[in-house]
Amino acid sequence: MLVRRWLAGAGLVVLTGAAATLYGALSASAGDAAPSGAASAPVAAGAAPRAATPAVPAPRASKDPLLSGKRRVTIVRVGSFESGLSLLDGGRLAEVDDDRGRQVFVPTPLGAGEYLIKAYYGGGTGQPVCWQARNPDNGQPLYVAGAPCRADDPAQRFAIAPAPGGGAREYLISNRWAYLRDSARSGLILEELGDAPPASSFRFNDTGPAPRR
């Protein structure tokens, strides 16, 4: 009789211990689980983190004398061969390897890193015309053409910012977040970046004092 009671008691202890162990395991599992309604997206082993959107420098005032409105410059796309930017007569901004069009520019500050880009003939002669962003409204890319200078026209207010990782006096040029770049099909165009880094940067070369007008 005594042995039977002892065996019954021992069995009860074993069952109680097993139940406690199972309860503890279930409690730990519940504590590790995400709370109801919380998003829990497992990350696959070795998965690369999502790439951040490329940083684009914000327009700001520059201390470069070439951007003071007191110097005239030529502009060359970094990576181009023997070509410079020219605002062609009656046409658009292009790269040329001769003396066509207006190839002398005076970036004139408007504040907050924005500029009128005045275009002159060689040596800074003639009345200036200014760069203006144009939309052809035919599905083709935006481009730059010449127009009478108007500081209050948003299409003529270009941002000029140092090119990330670029050399001295290498800049990005944009108008309302559309960046000037080279296109194999369309020449120089203005294009919004999305998640892509700017495709073209430009070197400014000092050619002397700006015309007095």
C-alpha angles and dihedrals in degrees: 000000000000092000091050092053091048092051091049090051093049091050090052091052092051092049092047092050092048091050091050091050092050092047091051092050092050091048093051091049091051091048092053094049120095114260118260112284095015118127113241114179112181115222116223115238111265094012113150118237117253110271116249120240108268112262115245117197114249115237113261139158114284130216092205107121089219088067096048096091088244099092133060120222145185116226125217126183110239107249097024120125119233092327132118135188117271132178099221120219110265090355145069140294110283144159115256136175096206136054099275121136130348111329100164117086136187114198102209115198120237096175135267092053095301125127145185105230106213117199126210139175120257114312091015097287130154131028111309127245122197135231113258129185111236131196112204091200091217101098092269121122125274114263142182123256135165126267140161107287116264119168091195094058110099089206088064097046105097125186116222116193134166113269110246108250091002128134129255113314094003110141144180115229122205144161117209092336094313108119128214109243142154119259120194089216103037107024117225111007140162114242136174111238106218104180094336124101119243109283100206136038128186135220119220116213122197114235101170144280119343119251113266098249 
